């Protein structure tokens, strides 16, 4: 699932080392913070009391064993807009109000916050579409859109089906056993992305890339108190100094540095191979990258992405869609394992669709329960649960429903001063009772079929009024890619296997840069008993 921001927190596992490296700056940065701090707003918004000036509410938000233990309680108590404290007493605004979120996405008055910006600097190339701004962002996005249109994604269907069949072969040898499904899902989703976009199989990526990729995934899933502190400090570190941090001689930065370098070298190898094949008039097997190179050649460079542009997207493309889709698939199967009746109904629908296909392509879009199930998984388990946004100018935030301030006033719009950081609370929005019904905290796919619990309102995001793929000019490029991949994998696996829970119960969800399934010991994973039924 190509959520463009989910890996910008991948430095969290490195936080302990980074914090130690910047301890001498702590006092200076604090006084700088105090000197620059301004009155954040004149309107007094209610919010939970904070017990820590150092951490604010960030430990409760990030480090709980199960994500949302505090956040969703705050949502119920304080509503869709409330204040929280970040590190060093900084006030932030938690926003899940639909009108406010739509304004944040569409107005142009807000930019990505310091956590996202700093993480992107460490991992993505300068020319990455995620790091680009304004006209450059539009140019790059326009060039990349062709590879993720509805028509383009349909062409990737054979790639998804081959990957799904490979998963079947893997699982059938372990039928009846307990399996951590996350690692094979991660390899499968990396493979589909690599083959569709680069024209490379997983094996073609090379042992160095695969090894570093696994280290990066492990690094990204780590969170720590020292990491929270470093993120709080990093807001005040100049970008040039922050980018230099990747050269510190510590293991986490070595992993990040290698990930960036390996992606660049891989992209360069792929593009140069495509160019050489074109010179020799050989068949172009370079996936979407091959199409981009051909377009640039045919247009004589006009209004197309050049070699440098294409290479710069490699780290974002390979990282952004891998782990998030794998985790979403794992969460879906865990839900089915907890609800055997739903699992059987879905299996029956899948078998009916297969029997009616008569050798033709499976009509995934004509499977209502499958679509409802995927929507509910995306609603309950968004990869990016929140992200920070910063006001680029003084503005006024519209609200769907009035809120009552701490001094008893009712307001229907909220003044936001330039520089104010907001927490764009996707997970909270997707549990709003006003939006999804009184059972918004319950996993219930039927809400998408019977209309109960799904209200219409502001058009949010590109799919099903969800913000799992964000929206506006930064809508996830690969949202169609992710949806079809999920449809194919679920049909293949649920159609052929029965999934049940292990003795210790279901995996829980915790925060690790993105929302991820966790084992009882807190490590990333989702163990299920997998039994062949067809």
C-alpha positions in Angstrom: 0.0 0.0 0.0 1.8 3.0 -1.2 1.3 5.3 1.7 3.9 8.0 1.0 4.7 8.9 4.5 4.8 5.7 6.4 8.6 5.2 6.1 9.6 8.7 7.1 9.5 7.4 10.6 11.8 4.6 9.8 14.6 6.2 11.8 12.8 5.4 15.0 14.9 2.4 15.7 18.0 4.6 15.4 16.7 7.1 18.0 18.7 5.8 20.9 22.0 6.3 19.0 20.9 9.6 17.6 19.9 10.9 21.0 23.3 10.0 22.4 24.9 11.8 19.5 23.1 15.0 20.2 23.1 15.2 23.9 25.5 18.1 23.9 22.9 20.1 22.0 20.1 19.5 24.4 20.5 22.6 26.6 21.2 24.9 23.6 18.2 23.6 21.7 16.0 24.0 24.7 16.9 27.6 25.2 16.5 28.2 21.5 13.0 26.6 21.7 12.1 28.9 24.6 13.4 31.9 22.8 11.5 31.2 19.6 8.3 29.8 21.2 5.3 31.9 20.6 1.8 31.9 22.0 0.3 29.1 20.0 -3.2 30.4 19.8 -5.7 32.6 21.6 -8.5 30.1 21.7 -8.3 27.7 24.6 -9.0 24.2 23.5 -9.7 21.4 25.9 -7.5 18.3 26.1 -6.0 15.7 28.4 -3.7 16.8 31.2 0.0 16.0 30.7 2.1 14.5 33.5 5.4 15.1 31.8 6.9 18.3 30.5 9.7 16.3 28.8 7.5 13.8 26.9 4.1 15.5 26.9 1.6 13.0 25.7 3.9 11.3 23.2 4.6 8.2 25.2 0.9 7.6 25.6 0.4 8.2 21.9 3.3 6.1 20.6 4.6 3.6 23.2 1.4 1.8 24.4 1.4 -2.0 23.9 -1.7 -1.7 21.8 -2.1 1.4 19.6 -4.9 3.8 20.5 -5.3 2.9 24.2 -5.2 6.6 25.0 -5.9 8.3 21.7 -9.3 6.7 21.1 -10.3 7.5 24.7 -9.3 11.1 24.2 -11.3 11.1 21.0 -14.4 10.0 22.9 -13.9 12.4 25.8 -12.7 15.6 24.0 -14.0 15.2 20.5 -12.5 15.5 17.0 -10.4 18.6 17.8 -8.4 18.8 21.1 -5.0 19.8 22.3 -2.1 17.6 23.4 1.4 18.3 24.5 4.5 17.2 22.6 8.0 17.2 24.1 9.2 20.1 26.1 5.7 21.5 26.7 5.0 22.2 23.1 1.3 22.4 22.3 -0.1 20.6 19.3 -3.7 20.2 18.0 -5.1 16.7 17.4 -7.4 16.9 14.4 -9.8 14.3 13.2 -12.7 16.5 12.2 -13.7 15.8 8.5 -14.0 19.4 7.4 -10.8 20.4 9.1 -8.9 17.5 7.6 -10.2 18.2 4.1 -9.1 21.9 4.5 -5.6 20.8 5.7 -5.3 18.5 2.6 -6.7 20.9 0.0 -6.1 24.5 1.0 -2.3 24.7 0.5 -2.0 26.4 3.9 -0.3 23.4 5.5 3.0 21.6 4.8 4.4 18.3 6.1 5.7 18.6 9.6 9.2 18.3 10.9 9.1 14.6 11.8 8.1 13.6 8.2 10.4 16.1 6.6 13.4 15.0 8.6 12.8 11.3 8.1 12.4 11.8 4.4 15.8 13.6 4.3 17.5 10.5 5.7 15.9 7.9 3.5 14.7 9.4 0.2 16.7 10.9 -2.6 16.7 14.7 -3.2 14.6 14.2 -6.4 12.0 11.9 -4.8 8.4 13.0 -5.4 7.8 12.9 -1.7 10.4 15.5 -1.0 9.5 17.7 -3.9 7.5 20.9 -3.4 4.9 22.8 -5.5 5.6 22.8 -9.2 8.4 20.2 -9.0 6.0 17.9 -7.1 3.3 18.4 -9.7 5.8 17.6 -12.5 7.1 14.4 -11.0 3.7 13.2 -9.9 2.3 13.8 -13.4 5.0 11.7 -14.9 4.5 8.9 -12.3 0.7 8.8 -12.5 0.8 6.8 -15.7 2.2 3.8 -13.9 -0.6 3.7 -11.3 -3.7 4.5 -13.3 -6.6 2.1 -13.4 -5.5 0.8 -16.8 -1.8 0.4 -15.8 -2.7 -1.4 -12.6 -4.8 -3.9 -14.5 -1.8 -4.8 -16.6 0.0 -5.9 -13.4 -2.7 -8.5 -12.6 -0.6 -11.5 -13.8 2.3 -10.3 -11.5 -0.1 -10.3 -8.5 -1.5 -13.7 -9.4 2.0 -15.3 -9.7 2.9 -13.9 -6.3 -0.3 -15.2 -4.8 0.3 -18.6 -6.3 3.8 -18.6 -4.8 2.3 -17.9 -1.4 0.0 -20.8 -1.8 2.9 -23.1 -2.6 4.7 -21.8 0.5 1.7 -22.3 2.8 0.6 -25.7 1.6 3.9 -27.3 2.7 3.1 -26.0 6.2 -0.6 -26.9 6.2 -1.8 -27.4 9.8 1.1 -25.6 11.3 1.4 -22.2 13.1 3.0 -19.7 10.7 4.1 -16.1 11.2 2.5 -14.8 8.0 4.2 -11.3 7.9 7.6 -12.3 6.5 6.3 -14.2 3.5 3.8 -11.4 2.9 6.6 -8.8 3.0 8.7 -10.7 0.4 5.6 -11.2 -1.8 4.7 -7.5 -1.8 8.3 -6.4 -2.4 8.4 -8.8 -5.3 5.2 -7.5 -7.0 6.4 -3.9 -6.7 9.8 -4.7 -8.0 8.6 -6.7 -11.0 5.8 -4.3 -11.9 7.8 -1.1 -11.6 11.4 -2.1 -12.2 11.0 -5.3 -14.2 13.1 -7.1 -11.6 12.2 -10.2 -9.5 13.0 -10.4 -5.8 16.1 -12.5 -6.6 17.3 -9.9 -9.1 17.4 -7.3 -6.4 20.5 -9.0 -4.9 21.4 -10.4 -1.5 22.8 -7.1 -0.3 19.6 -5.2 -1.0 17.4 -8.0 0.6 19.6 -8.2 3.7 19.6 -4.4 4.2 15.9 -4.3 3.5 15.2 -6.7 6.3 17.4 -4.7 8.6 15.6 -1.5 7.6 12.2 -3.1 8.3 13.4 -4.2 11.8 14.7 -0.7 12.4 11.5 1.0 11.3 9.4 -1.1 13.7 11.3 0.1 16.8 10.2 2.8 19.1 11.8 4.1 22.3 11.6 7.0 24.8 14.9 8.4 23.6 13.5 8.3 20.0 10.6 10.5 21.1 13.0 13.0 22.7 15.1 13.1 19.6 12.1 13.8 17.4 11.1 16.6 19.7 14.6 18.1 19.4 14.9 17.5 15.7 12.4 20.2 15.0 15.0 22.8 15.8 17.9 21.2 14.0 18.7 22.9 10.7 18.1 20.5 7.7 21.7 20.6 6.6 22.9 19.4 10.0 20.1 16.7 10.1 21.1 15.3 6.8 24.7 15.1 7.9 23.6 12.8 10.8 23.3 9.9 8.4 27.1 9.8 8.2 27.5 9.2 11.9 29.4 5.9 12.5 26.6 4.0 14.3 24.8 0.9 13.1 21.3 2.4 12.6 22.7 5.2 10.4 24.7 2.6 8.5 21.5 0.8 7.6 19.8 4.0 6.5 22.8 5.1 4.5 23.1 1.7 2.8 19.3 1.6 2.0 19.5 5.0 0.3 22.7 4.1 -1.6 21.5 0.6 -2.6 18.2 2.0 -3.9 20.1 4.6 -6.0 22.5 2.0 -7.4 19.6 -0.3 -8.2 17.6 2.4 -9.9 20.7 3.4 -11.9 21.3 -0.2 -13.0 17.7 -0.7 -14.1 17.5 2.5 -16.1 20.9 2.1 -17.7 20.0 -1.5 -18.6 16.8 -0.3 -20.3 18.7 2.4 -22.2 21.2 -0.2 -23.4 18.4 -2.6 -24.5 16.8 0.2 -26.5 20.1 1.0 -28.2 20.4 -2.7 -29.2 16.7 -2.8 -30.2 16.1 -5.6 -27.7 12.7 -6.2 -25.9 12.0 -3.7 -23.1 11.5 -5.7 -19.9 12.0 -2.8 -17.5 8.4 -2.6 -16.2 7.0 0.9 -15.6 10.6 2.3 -15.5 11.0 1.0 -19.1 7.9 2.9 -20.2 9.2 6.1 -18.6 12.5 5.8 -20.3 10.8 5.2 -23.7 8.5 8.1 -23.2 11.5 10.4 -22.4 13.3 9.1 -25.5 10.2 9.5 -27.8 9.4 13.0 -26.6 13.0 14.1 -26.9 13.0 14.9 -23.2 10.0 17.3 -23.3 7.6 17.2 -20.4 8.8 13.7 -19.4 10.9 12.3 -16.5 14.6 12.1 -17.3 17.0 9.5 -16.1 17.8 11.3 -12.9 14.2 11.8 -12.1 13.4 8.1 -12.5 16.3 6.8 -10.5 15.4 9.2 -7.6 12.0 7.4 -7.1 13.5 4.0 -6.4 13.8 4.1 -2.7 10.3 5.5 -2.2 8.7 3.0 -4.6 10.3 -0.1 -3.2 9.8 0.9 0.5 6.5 2.6 0.5 4.3 -0.3 -0.7 6.0 -3.3 0.8 5.5 -3.5 4.5 2.3 -1.6 4.6 0.4 -3.9 2.3 1.9 -6.9 4.0 0.7 -5.7 7.4 -2.7 -4.8 6.0 -3.1 -8.3 4.6 -2.0 -9.8 8.0 -4.5 -7.7 9.9 -7.2 -8.9 7.6 -6.4 -12.5 8.1 -6.3 -12.1 11.9 -9.8 -10.6 11.8 -11.0 -13.5 9.7 -9.4 -16.0 12.1 -11.4 -14.3 14.9 -14.6 -14.6 12.9 -14.9 -18.0 11.3 -18.4 -17.3 10.1 -17.3 -14.2 8.2 -14.3 -16.2 6.8 -16.6 -18.9 5.5 -19.0 -16.4 3.9 -16.1 -14.8 2.2 -14.7 -18.2 1.0 -18.1 -19.1 -0.5 -18.2 -15.8 -2.4 -14.7 -16.4 -3.7 -15.5 -19.9 -4.8 -18.7 -18.7 -6.6 -16.6 -16.0 -8.4 -14.0 -18.6 -9.4 -16.7 -21.0 -10.7 -18.3 -18.2 -12.8 -15.0 -17.0 -14.3 -14.8 -19.9 -16.8 -11.1 -19.3 -17.3 -11.6 -15.6 -17.8 -10.2 -13.0 -15.5 -11.8 -13.1 -12.0 -14.2 -10.2 -11.6 -12.9 -8.9 -8.3 -15.0 -5.8 -8.4 -18.2 -7.9 -8.5 -17.5 -9.5 -5.1 -19.3 -7.2 -2.6 -18.3 -9.0 0.6 -14.6 -9.0 -0.5 -14.8 -5.2 -1.2 -16.6 -4.5 2.1 -14.0 -6.6 4.0 -11.1 -4.8 2.5 -12.7 -1.4 3.2 -13.2 -2.3 6.8 -9.6 -3.6 7.2 -8.3 -0.3 5.7 -10.6 1.7 8.0 -9.6 -0.1 11.2 -5.9 -0.5 10.3 -4.6 2.5 8.4 -0.8 2.2 7.9 -0.3 5.8 8.8 -2.2 6.4 12.0 -1.2 10.1 12.2 1.2 12.6 10.7 2.3 16.0 11.6 1.4 19.1 9.6 2.6 22.6 10.0 0.7 25.9 9.2 2.5 27.8 6.5 0.5 31.0 7.2 -2.1 32.3 9.6 -5.3 30.6 8.7 -8.7 29.5 10.0 -9.7 25.9 10.3 -13.3 25.1 9.5 -15.1 22.5 11.7 -17.8 20.0 10.8 -19.3 20.3 14.3 -18.8 23.1 16.8 -16.5 22.5 19.8 -16.7 23.9 23.3 -13.5 25.6 24.5 -12.1 25.2 28.0 -13.7 28.6 28.9 -17.1 27.4 27.8 -17.4 29.1 24.4 -18.7 27.3 21.3 -16.8 27.8 18.1 -17.3 26.5 14.6 -13.9 27.5 13.2 -10.5 27.6 14.8 -7.8 30.3 14.1 -4.4 28.7 13.5 -1.2 30.8 13.6 1.7 30.3 11.2 4.1 27.6 12.5 1.5 25.8 14.6 1.9 22.0 14.3 -1.2 19.8 14.0 -1.5 16.1 14.4 -3.4 14.8 11.3 -5.2 12.0 13.2 -6.2 9.4 10.5 -6.9 6.5 12.9 -9.2 8.7 15.0 -11.0 10.0 12.0 -11.7 6.5 10.9 -13.3 5.7 14.3 -15.5 8.8 14.5 -19.0 7.7 15.6 -20.5 10.6 13.7 -18.9 9.2 10.5 -19.1 5.4 11.0 -21.8 4.8 13.5 -22.0 4.0 17.2 -20.0 0.8 16.7 -17.1 2.6 15.0 -14.6 0.8 17.2 -16.0 -2.6 16.0 -14.7 -4.5 13.0 -17.9 -5.0 11.0 -17.6 -5.3 7.2 -21.4 -5.4 6.8 -21.5 -1.6 7.5 -20.4 -1.2 3.9 -23.2 -3.5 2.6 -26.2 -2.4 4.6 -25.3 1.3 4.8 -25.6 1.3 8.5 -22.6 3.0 10.1 -21.3 4.6 6.9 -22.4 8.2 6.6 -21.9 10.4 3.6 -20.3 13.8 3.9 -17.1 15.5 2.8 -15.3 13.5 0.1 -12.2 12.3 1.9 -9.4 10.5 0.2 -9.5 8.6 -3.1 -11.3 5.5 -1.9 -14.5 4.9 0.3 -14.2 8.3 2.1 -11.1 6.8 3.9 -7.8 8.6 4.6 -5.8 5.5 4.6 -4.3 6.6 1.2 -4.4 10.3 2.3 -5.9 12.8 -0.2 -5.5 15.9 -2.2 -2.3 16.6 -4.0 -0.5 14.0 -1.9 -2.9 11.1 -2.4 -0.9 7.9 -2.4 0.2 7.2 -5.9 -0.2 3.4 -5.5 -3.6 3.2 -4.0 -5.1 1.3 -6.9 -2.0 -0.9 -7.0 -2.5 -1.8 -3.3 -6.3 -2.5 -3.7 -5.9 -4.9 -6.5 -3.0 -6.6 -4.8 -5.1 -7.1 -1.7 -8.0 -8.4 -3.7 -5.8 -11.0 -5.5 -4.0 -12.2 -2.4 -7.1 -12.5 -0.3 -9.0 -14.4 -2.9 -6.1 -16.8 -3.4 -5.4 -17.4 0.2 -8.9 -17.4 1.8 -10.2 -19.5 -1.2 -7.6 -22.2 -0.5 -6.8 -22.0 3.2 -8.5 -21.8 6.6 -7.0 -19.4 9.1 -7.4 -19.8 12.8 -5.8 -18.3 15.9 -2.9 -19.7 17.9 -3.3 -20.6 21.6 -2.0 -17.3 22.7 -4.7 -15.4 20.8 -4.6 -12.8 18.0 -1.8 -10.5 17.2 -2.3 -7.0 18.5 -1.6 -3.7 16.7 1.1 -1.4 17.8 2.9 1.7 16.4 6.2 1.3 14.8 6.5 4.2 12.4 3.4 2.6 10.8 0.6 0.4 12.3 1.9 -3.1 12.5 0.9 -6.5 13.9 2.7 -7.5 17.0 3.4 -10.8 18.8 2.9 -11.2 22.6 6.6 -10.2 23.2 6.0 -6.9 21.2 8.0 -8.0 18.2 6.5 -7.6 14.8 4.5 -10.6 13.5 1.2 -12.3 13.2 1.0 -16.1 13.9 -1.9 -18.0 12.5 -2.7 -21.7 12.0 -3.0 -22.2 8.3 -4.8 -25.3 6.9 -5.4 -26.2 3.3 -9.1 -26.6 2.5 -9.2 -26.6 -1.3 
